[in-house]
């Protein structure tokens, strides 16, 4: 009883409760001192109305049972990427004997960095107290999101008494970085001594002598490629498919400097570029690793397994531009885990001595250095600056992008 009384007192304004009690007391005094049918009829109507108003206060605004479902509004599946709008569906049930005419729902969505979005809408429950609310968020950026306590506001059918309550449904989700499909990456590999299956000498993979299957004949195939047994069995020309030499292991190094990015959009571009390169490595079945040089640096060893790739992408959801120490100091902390002979690609907005030190450090560790320079949205990518020319003079592959859409063309176009 004490629990329901507490819920009732929390869901109703004391001033309005006092007003109802005052009107009822005045009508009672009117009956006692005046008498007559008119006073009794007025007292009866006020008493019934008071019972309804007080009874409706014991409704379900504080006992709402709800469930929340979050999906992407633009495509099937539960994977959300930056720029997607999220469709939120909430099913609720409002207990109580008296019907609730309507319910105002106020939702608050909070991002891991403290940003908040508020949503407000109304629901008209059916006679059983069941209702459904569906709304759509604006395009969301990369990050972790969760819903705070939901606030409920309701009134009686006369609009005399307002009831407030709330409930909490633990709902959280992640929005992955924005990525773009990269059809080809013309890697300029030089002076690599990898050995084994990872040796490569050109910017495109060469075929081995290991047969990997049969494909349809393509005009221009050499006679030595024709698979005569498959051609005889099927009655159509078939050619041999050979395995390709794999690319060397690749380490994507994301620079999370706190002072190098001009605005948050530039850092988001760097994160998206790193995520796209990780996705490209998975599609090519090339061993790709990730190192985030931030306040809490973390390294993922090169791998082409789907599980490890998803771990890298999930880690990129949480990274922030918070590195205060030098880039070289961050690299030195994990130098033992960098594979010798790997392609070392630095994703950074910097063009100063710290980048040159990082390139020298990679060369001294037996890696092949390269750089993907992240420009601001108004950066001039055309032409060659002195820093790019310096890297090229040392034979270091250098790319520049100012938007994610430029990345496939830049990587497919070679140096500069």
C-alpha positions as CSV (number, residue, x, y, z in Angstrom):
1,X,0.0,0.0,0.0
2,X,2.8,2.3,0.9
3,X,4.4,1.6,-2.5
4,X,1.3,2.5,-4.5
5,X,0.8,5.7,-2.3
6,X,4.4,6.7,-3.1
7,X,3.9,6.1,-6.9
8,X,0.6,8.1,-6.7
9,X,2.2,11.0,-4.9
10,X,5.1,11.0,-7.4
11,X,2.8,11.0,-10.4
12,X,0.4,13.9,-9.4
13,X,1.0,17.5,-8.7
14,X,0.3,18.3,-5.0
15,X,-1.3,21.7,-5.9
16,X,-3.9,20.0,-8.1
17,X,-4.6,17.4,-5.5
18,X,-5.1,20.1,-3.0
19,X,-7.5,21.9,-5.4
20,X,-9.6,18.7,-5.8
21,X,-9.7,18.2,-2.0
22,X,-10.7,21.9,-1.5
23,X,-13.6,21.7,-4.0
24,X,-14.9,18.5,-2.4
25,X,-14.7,20.0,1.1
26,X,-16.6,23.1,-0.1
27,X,-19.3,20.9,-1.6
28,X,-19.5,18.9,1.6
29,X,-19.9,22.1,3.7
30,X,-22.5,23.3,1.3
31,X,-24.6,20.1,1.9
32,X,-24.2,20.2,5.6
33,X,-25.2,23.9,6.0
34,X,-27.6,24.4,3.1
35,X,-29.1,21.0,2.4
36,X,-31.6,20.4,-0.4
37,X,-31.6,18.4,-3.6
38,X,-29.4,20.8,-5.5
39,X,-26.5,20.6,-2.9
40,X,-26.8,16.8,-2.8
41,X,-26.7,16.5,-6.5
42,X,-23.7,18.8,-6.7
43,X,-21.9,17.0,-3.9
44,X,-22.6,13.6,-5.6
45,X,-21.2,14.8,-9.0
46,X,-18.1,16.3,-7.3
47,X,-17.5,13.2,-5.3
48,X,-17.7,11.0,-8.4
49,X,-15.4,13.3,-10.3
50,X,-13.0,13.3,-7.3
51,X,-13.0,9.6,-7.1
52,X,-12.3,9.4,-10.9
53,X,-9.5,11.9,-10.6
54,X,-7.9,10.3,-7.6
55,X,-8.4,6.8,-9.1
56,X,-6.8,7.8,-12.4
57,X,-3.7,8.8,-10.3
58,X,-3.2,5.2,-9.5
59,X,-2.9,4.5,-13.2
60,X,0.2,3.1,-14.9
61,X,2.4,6.1,-15.7
62,X,4.8,4.8,-13.1
63,X,4.2,1.2,-13.9
64,X,4.5,1.2,-17.7
65,X,6.1,-2.0,-19.1
66,X,7.9,-1.3,-22.3
67,X,10.4,-2.8,-24.8
68,X,12.5,-1.0,-27.3
69,X,13.8,-2.2,-30.7
70,X,16.5,-0.4,-32.7
71,X,17.1,-1.1,-36.4
72,X,18.5,0.7,-39.4
73,X,15.9,2.7,-41.3
74,X,17.8,2.5,-44.6
75,X,18.7,-1.1,-45.1
76,X,18.1,-4.6,-43.7
77,X,20.1,-5.9,-40.8
78,X,21.2,-4.5,-37.5
79,X,24.6,-3.1,-38.6
80,X,24.6,0.6,-38.3
81,X,27.2,2.9,-40.1
82,X,27.8,6.6,-39.6
83,X,25.2,8.6,-41.6
84,X,22.5,6.0,-41.1
85,X,19.2,7.0,-39.5
86,X,18.0,4.7,-36.7
87,X,14.4,3.5,-36.5
88,X,13.2,3.1,-33.0
89,X,10.1,1.1,-32.1
90,X,8.7,1.0,-28.6
91,X,6.0,-1.3,-27.5
92,X,4.4,-0.4,-24.1
93,X,1.6,-1.6,-21.9
94,X,-0.1,0.7,-19.3
95,X,-1.7,-1.1,-16.4
96,X,-4.8,0.3,-14.6
97,X,-8.5,-0.1,-14.5
98,X,-9.3,3.3,-16.0
99,X,-8.3,4.0,-19.6
100,X,-5.6,6.5,-20.4
101,X,-6.7,9.0,-23.1
102,X,-3.1,9.6,-24.3
103,X,0.5,9.4,-23.2
104,X,3.3,11.8,-24.0
105,X,6.7,10.0,-24.3
106,X,10.0,11.9,-24.0
107,X,13.1,10.0,-25.0
108,X,16.7,11.1,-24.6
109,X,19.5,9.5,-26.7
110,X,23.0,10.0,-25.4
111,X,26.3,9.6,-27.2
112,X,29.4,8.3,-25.5
113,X,31.0,11.8,-25.7
114,X,28.1,13.4,-23.9
115,X,26.0,14.7,-26.9
116,X,22.3,14.3,-26.4
117,X,19.2,14.3,-28.6
118,X,15.6,14.6,-27.3
119,X,12.5,13.1,-28.9
120,X,8.9,13.7,-27.9
121,X,5.8,12.2,-29.3
122,X,2.3,11.1,-28.1
123,X,0.7,7.7,-28.0
124,X,-3.0,6.8,-27.8
125,X,-3.3,3.5,-26.0
126,X,-6.2,1.1,-26.8
127,X,-8.7,0.0,-24.1
128,X,-6.3,-2.6,-22.9
129,X,-3.6,0.0,-22.3
130,X,-1.3,-1.2,-25.1
131,X,0.4,1.3,-27.4
132,X,3.2,1.6,-29.9
133,X,5.6,4.4,-30.7
134,X,7.8,4.6,-33.8
135,X,10.2,7.4,-34.5
136,X,13.4,8.0,-36.5
137,X,16.6,9.6,-35.4
138,X,18.6,12.1,-37.5
139,X,21.7,10.7,-39.2
140,X,24.0,9.6,-36.5
141,X,27.8,9.8,-36.3
142,X,30.2,7.1,-35.3
143,X,30.0,6.2,-31.6
144,X,28.2,4.3,-28.8
145,X,24.7,5.3,-28.0
146,X,22.3,4.6,-25.2
147,X,18.8,5.8,-24.1
148,X,18.3,7.5,-20.7
149,X,15.2,7.2,-18.5
150,X,12.0,7.7,-20.5
151,X,9.6,10.3,-19.1
152,X,5.8,9.7,-19.4
153,X,3.1,12.4,-19.1
154,X,-0.6,11.8,-19.1
155,X,-3.9,13.5,-18.2
156,X,-7.4,12.5,-17.4
157,X,-10.1,12.8,-20.0
158,X,-11.2,16.2,-18.7
159,X,-7.6,17.6,-18.7
160,X,-7.9,18.5,-15.0
161,X,-5.1,16.4,-13.6
162,X,-1.6,15.8,-15.0
163,X,0.3,12.6,-14.1
164,X,4.0,12.2,-14.5
165,X,6.0,9.0,-14.4
166,X,8.8,7.2,-16.1
167,X,10.5,3.9,-16.9
168,X,13.9,2.8,-18.0
169,X,14.6,0.2,-20.7
170,X,18.3,-0.6,-21.1
171,X,19.0,-0.1,-24.8
172,X,22.4,0.6,-26.3
173,X,23.9,0.3,-29.8
174,X,27.0,1.1,-31.8
175,X,27.3,3.1,-35.0
176,X,30.3,1.9,-37.0
177,X,32.5,4.3,-38.9
178,X,31.5,5.3,-42.4
179,X,33.3,3.2,-45.0
180,X,33.7,3.1,-48.8
181,X,34.4,0.3,-51.2
182,X,37.9,0.2,-52.5
183,X,38.1,-1.8,-55.7
184,X,41.9,-1.7,-56.0
185,X,45.0,-0.5,-54.2
186,X,48.1,-0.1,-56.3
187,X,50.7,-0.6,-53.6
188,X,54.2,0.5,-54.4
189,X,56.3,-2.2,-52.7
190,X,60.0,-1.8,-52.7
191,X,63.0,-3.6,-51.1
192,X,60.8,-6.1,-49.3
193,X,62.4,-9.3,-48.0
194,X,59.5,-11.2,-46.8
195,X,60.1,-14.8,-47.9
196,X,57.5,-17.5,-48.2
197,X,54.1,-16.8,-49.6
198,X,54.2,-13.1,-48.8
199,X,56.9,-12.1,-51.3
200,X,55.7,-9.7,-53.9
201,X,57.6,-7.6,-56.4
202,X,55.0,-5.6,-58.3
203,X,52.0,-3.4,-57.5
204,X,49.6,-6.1,-58.7
205,X,49.5,-9.7,-57.5
206,X,51.0,-12.4,-59.8
207,X,49.6,-15.8,-60.4
208,X,51.2,-18.9,-59.0
209,X,51.3,-22.4,-60.6
210,X,48.8,-23.7,-58.1
211,X,45.4,-24.4,-59.8
212,X,42.5,-22.9,-57.8
213,X,39.6,-24.0,-59.9
214,X,38.0,-23.7,-63.4
215,X,36.4,-20.7,-65.0
216,X,34.8,-19.9,-68.4
217,X,37.2,-19.2,-71.2
218,X,38.0,-15.5,-71.8
219,X,39.1,-14.4,-75.2
220,X,42.8,-13.9,-75.2
221,X,43.6,-16.8,-72.8
222,X,46.7,-18.8,-73.8
223,X,46.3,-22.4,-75.0
224,X,48.3,-23.5,-72.0
225,X,45.5,-22.2,-69.7
226,X,42.7,-24.2,-71.3
227,X,41.4,-27.0,-69.1
228,X,40.9,-29.8,-71.7
229,X,39.1,-32.3,-69.4
230,X,36.6,-29.7,-68.2
231,X,36.1,-28.5,-71.8
232,X,35.4,-32.1,-73.0
233,X,32.9,-32.8,-70.1
234,X,30.9,-29.5,-70.4
235,X,31.1,-29.0,-74.2
236,X,32.2,-25.3,-73.7
237,X,35.6,-23.8,-73.4
238,X,37.0,-23.7,-69.9
239,X,40.2,-22.2,-68.5
240,X,42.3,-22.9,-65.5
241,X,42.1,-20.6,-62.5
242,X,45.4,-20.1,-60.6
243,X,46.0,-18.8,-57.1
244,X,47.6,-15.4,-56.7
245,X,50.5,-14.4,-54.7
246,X,49.3,-12.7,-51.5
247,X,50.2,-9.1,-50.6
248,X,52.6,-8.5,-47.7
249,X,51.2,-7.9,-44.3
250,X,49.8,-4.4,-43.9
251,X,49.7,-2.2,-40.7
252,X,47.3,0.7,-40.8
253,X,48.5,3.3,-38.3
254,X,45.8,5.8,-37.3
255,X,47.2,9.0,-35.8
256,X,44.9,10.1,-33.0
257,X,46.7,13.4,-32.3
258,X,44.8,15.9,-30.2
259,X,46.2,18.9,-32.0
260,X,46.7,18.0,-35.6
261,X,43.1,17.8,-36.8
262,X,41.5,21.2,-37.6
263,X,37.9,20.0,-36.8
264,X,36.0,16.8,-35.8
265,X,35.0,16.1,-39.4
266,X,38.7,15.8,-40.4
267,X,39.3,13.2,-37.7
268,X,36.1,11.3,-38.7
269,X,37.5,11.2,-42.3
270,X,40.7,9.6,-40.9
271,X,38.8,7.0,-39.0
272,X,36.6,6.2,-42.0
273,X,39.7,5.9,-44.2
274,X,41.3,3.5,-41.8
275,X,38.1,1.4,-41.5
276,X,37.8,1.3,-45.3
277,X,41.4,0.0,-45.6
278,X,40.7,-2.7,-43.1
279,X,37.6,-3.7,-45.0
280,X,39.7,-3.8,-48.2
281,X,42.2,-6.1,-46.6
282,X,39.5,-8.5,-45.6
283,X,38.1,-8.6,-49.2
284,X,41.5,-9.3,-50.6
285,X,42.2,-11.9,-47.9
286,X,45.4,-10.0,-47.1
287,X,46.8,-9.9,-43.6
288,X,45.8,-6.4,-42.3
289,X,46.5,-5.0,-38.9
290,X,45.6,-1.8,-37.1
291,X,47.4,0.5,-34.6
292,X,45.7,3.5,-33.1
293,X,48.2,6.0,-31.8
294,X,46.1,7.7,-29.1
295,X,46.1,8.3,-25.4
296,X,45.5,4.5,-24.9
297,X,47.2,3.1,-27.9
298,X,46.2,-0.4,-29.1
299,X,47.5,-2.7,-31.7
300,X,45.8,-5.5,-33.6
301,X,48.1,-8.0,-35.4
302,X,47.6,-8.5,-39.1
303,X,44.9,-11.0,-39.8
304,X,42.3,-11.7,-42.5
305,X,39.7,-13.5,-40.3
306,X,36.2,-11.9,-40.1
307,X,36.2,-12.0,-36.3
308,X,39.5,-10.0,-36.0
309,X,38.4,-7.6,-38.7
310,X,35.2,-6.9,-36.8
311,X,37.2,-6.3,-33.6
312,X,39.2,-3.7,-35.4
313,X,36.1,-1.9,-36.7
314,X,34.5,-2.1,-33.3
315,X,37.6,-0.5,-31.8
316,X,37.4,2.3,-34.2
317,X,34.0,3.2,-32.8
318,X,35.6,4.3,-29.6
319,X,38.7,6.1,-30.6
320,X,39.1,9.8,-30.0
321,X,41.7,12.4,-31.0
322,X,43.4,12.5,-27.6
323,X,47.1,11.8,-28.1
324,X,49.3,14.3,-26.3
325,X,52.7,12.5,-26.5
326,X,54.8,12.3,-29.6
327,X,53.9,9.9,-32.4
328,X,57.3,8.3,-32.1
329,X,56.7,7.6,-28.4
330,X,53.4,5.9,-29.2
331,X,55.0,3.7,-31.8
332,X,57.9,2.8,-29.5
333,X,55.5,1.4,-26.9
334,X,54.4,-1.4,-29.3
335,X,57.5,-1.8,-31.5
336,X,57.8,-5.5,-30.7
337,X,54.4,-6.3,-32.1
338,X,54.9,-4.6,-35.5
339,X,55.7,-7.4,-38.1
340,X,59.0,-7.0,-39.9
341,X,58.6,-6.7,-43.7
342,X,55.0,-5.3,-43.4
343,X,53.6,-2.3,-45.3
344,X,53.4,0.6,-42.8
345,X,50.7,3.1,-43.8
346,X,50.3,6.1,-41.6
347,X,46.9,7.8,-41.7
348,X,47.5,11.3,-40.3
349,X,46.8,15.0,-41.0
350,X,50.4,16.0,-40.0
351,X,53.1,17.1,-42.4
352,X,56.0,17.8,-40.1
353,X,59.1,16.4,-38.5
354,X,57.1,13.8,-36.5
355,X,55.9,12.1,-39.7
356,X,59.5,12.0,-41.0
357,X,60.6,10.4,-37.7
358,X,57.8,7.8,-38.0
359,X,58.8,7.0,-41.6
360,X,62.5,6.5,-40.5
361,X,61.4,4.4,-37.5
362,X,59.4,2.1,-39.8
363,X,62.3,1.7,-42.2
364,X,64.7,0.9,-39.3
365,X,62.2,-1.8,-38.1
366,X,62.3,-3.4,-41.6
367,X,58.9,-2.1,-42.8
368,X,58.0,-0.4,-46.0
369,X,56.6,3.1,-45.0
370,X,53.8,4.9,-46.7
371,X,51.4,7.8,-45.8
372,X,47.8,8.7,-46.3
373,X,47.5,12.4,-45.5
374,X,44.1,13.6,-44.3
375,X,43.4,17.1,-45.5
376,X,40.6,19.4,-44.2
377,X,37.4,19.6,-46.3
378,X,38.7,22.8,-47.9
379,X,42.2,21.5,-48.4
380,X,43.8,21.7,-51.8
381,X,44.6,18.1,-53.0
382,X,45.6,19.2,-56.5
383,X,49.2,19.8,-57.2
384,X,52.3,18.7,-55.2
385,X,53.4,20.3,-52.0
386,X,56.9,20.3,-50.6
387,X,56.2,17.6,-48.1
388,X,54.8,15.2,-50.6
389,X,57.7,15.9,-52.9
390,X,60.1,15.1,-50.0
391,X,58.4,11.8,-49.3
392,X,58.5,10.9,-53.0
393,X,62.2,11.8,-53.2
394,X,62.8,9.1,-50.6
395,X,60.6,6.6,-52.5
396,X,57.8,6.7,-49.9
397,X,54.3,6.2,-51.2
398,X,52.2,9.2,-50.4
399,X,48.4,9.8,-50.9
400,X,46.2,12.8,-50.0
401,X,42.4,12.9,-49.5
402,X,40.1,15.6,-48.4
403,X,36.9,13.5,-48.6
404,X,36.1,9.8,-48.3
405,X,34.8,9.7,-51.9
406,X,38.3,10.4,-53.2
407,X,39.9,7.5,-51.5
408,X,39.3,4.7,-54.1
409,X,40.6,6.9,-57.0
410,X,43.6,8.0,-55.0
411,X,44.7,4.5,-54.0
412,X,44.1,3.2,-57.5
413,X,46.1,6.0,-59.0
414,X,49.4,5.3,-57.5
415,X,51.7,7.9,-55.7
416,X,50.6,11.4,-55.1
